[in-house]
């Protein structure tokens, strides 16, 4: 609902253009890494992130090994060099994702692949 979206994003009048994961990484990077000398690598191994939104996020080199990303929104995210080994992407929306190696991830017919086709993705 609109109220839930506003509560989760603090954006009252429009849907967010970026996912919360990317916004958190941007804040942490600008505060703790202003020169950009350190990669904002993220490890979400084994995490339960079902339904999470990483829309337009830069998740380069992130580690999602075994993470539950079922029904997550990863549209247009940069997953170059990300480790998705055994990540559950059942029902996830991956439209426009770039650089992802989905060969070791768990996808099914309810997954929307980067090329907008139904899974399983390869």
C-alpha positions as CSV (number, residue, x, y, z in Angstrom):
1,X,0.0,0.0,0.0
2,X,1.0,3.7,-0.2
3,X,1.3,3.9,3.5
4,X,3.7,1.0,3.7
5,X,5.8,2.4,0.8
6,X,6.0,5.8,2.6
7,X,7.0,4.1,5.9
8,X,9.7,2.0,4.2
9,X,11.1,4.8,2.0
10,X,10.2,8.2,3.6
11,X,9.1,9.3,0.1
12,X,5.5,10.4,0.5
13,X,4.5,11.3,-3.1
14,X,6.1,8.9,-5.5
15,X,7.4,5.3,-5.7
16,X,11.2,5.1,-4.9
17,X,13.6,5.1,-7.8
18,X,16.2,3.1,-5.9
19,X,16.0,0.1,-3.5
20,X,16.7,0.5,0.2
21,X,19.8,-1.8,0.0
22,X,21.5,0.6,-2.5
23,X,20.5,3.7,-0.5
24,X,22.0,2.2,2.7
25,X,25.2,1.3,0.8
26,X,25.4,4.9,-0.6
27,X,25.0,6.4,2.8
28,X,27.6,4.1,4.4
29,X,30.0,4.7,1.5
30,X,29.8,8.4,1.6
31,X,30.2,8.6,5.4
32,X,32.9,5.9,5.9
33,X,34.6,5.9,2.5
34,X,34.5,9.4,1.1
35,X,37.5,8.9,-1.3
36,X,35.9,5.7,-2.7
37,X,39.1,3.7,-2.0
38,X,37.2,0.7,-0.5
39,X,34.7,-1.4,-2.4
40,X,31.2,-1.4,-0.9
41,X,31.1,-5.2,-0.8
42,X,28.1,-6.6,0.8
43,X,27.7,-10.1,2.3
44,X,24.2,-11.3,2.8
45,X,25.0,-15.0,3.0
46,X,22.2,-17.0,4.5
47,X,20.1,-13.9,5.2
48,X,16.4,-14.0,4.8
49,X,15.6,-11.1,2.4
50,X,12.4,-12.4,0.9
51,X,10.6,-9.5,-0.8
52,X,13.6,-7.1,-0.3
53,X,14.1,-4.3,-2.8
54,X,17.4,-3.6,-4.4
55,X,16.1,-1.6,-7.4
56,X,18.9,0.0,-9.4
57,X,21.4,-0.9,-6.7
58,X,25.1,-1.4,-7.3
59,X,25.8,-4.8,-5.7
60,X,29.1,-5.4,-7.5
61,X,31.0,-8.2,-5.7
62,X,28.2,-8.8,-3.2
63,X,28.0,-12.2,-1.6
64,X,24.5,-13.7,-1.5
65,X,25.6,-17.3,-0.9
66,X,22.6,-19.2,0.4
67,X,20.5,-16.1,0.9
68,X,16.7,-16.2,0.7
69,X,15.9,-13.7,-2.0
70,X,12.6,-15.2,-2.9
71,X,10.2,-12.6,-4.4
72,X,12.9,-9.9,-4.1
73,X,13.0,-7.0,-6.5
74,X,16.5,-6.7,-8.0
75,X,15.4,-4.9,-11.2
76,X,18.2,-3.1,-13.0
77,X,20.7,-3.9,-10.3
78,X,24.4,-4.3,-11.1
79,X,25.4,-7.7,-9.9
80,X,28.8,-7.9,-11.6
81,X,31.0,-10.4,-9.8
82,X,28.3,-11.1,-7.2
83,X,28.3,-14.5,-5.7
84,X,24.7,-16.0,-6.0
85,X,25.7,-19.6,-5.2
86,X,22.7,-21.4,-3.7
87,X,20.8,-18.1,-3.4
88,X,17.0,-18.7,-3.5
89,X,15.6,-16.4,-6.3
90,X,12.3,-18.1,-6.6
91,X,9.7,-15.5,-7.6
92,X,12.3,-12.8,-7.7
93,X,12.1,-10.0,-10.3
94,X,15.5,-9.8,-12.1
95,X,14.5,-7.6,-15.1
96,X,17.4,-5.6,-16.4
97,X,20.0,-7.1,-14.0
98,X,23.5,-6.8,-15.4
99,X,26.5,-9.0,-14.8
100,X,24.8,-11.7,-12.8
101,X,25.9,-15.3,-13.0
102,X,22.7,-17.2,-12.2
103,X,24.0,-20.6,-13.0
104,X,24.4,-21.6,-9.3
105,X,21.3,-19.8,-8.0
106,X,18.0,-21.4,-7.5
107,X,15.4,-20.0,-9.9
108,X,12.1,-21.4,-11.0
109,X,9.1,-20.7,-13.3
110,X,8.0,-17.8,-11.0
111,X,11.3,-16.0,-11.4
112,X,11.4,-13.2,-13.9
113,X,14.8,-13.4,-15.6
114,X,17.0,-10.4,-16.7
115,X,15.7,-10.7,-20.3
116,X,12.1,-10.5,-19.0
117,X,11.4,-14.2,-19.7
118,X,10.1,-16.7,-17.1
119,X,12.7,-18.8,-15.3
120,X,14.5,-20.9,-14.6
121,X,17.2,-18.4,-15.5
122,X,20.7,-19.3,-16.8
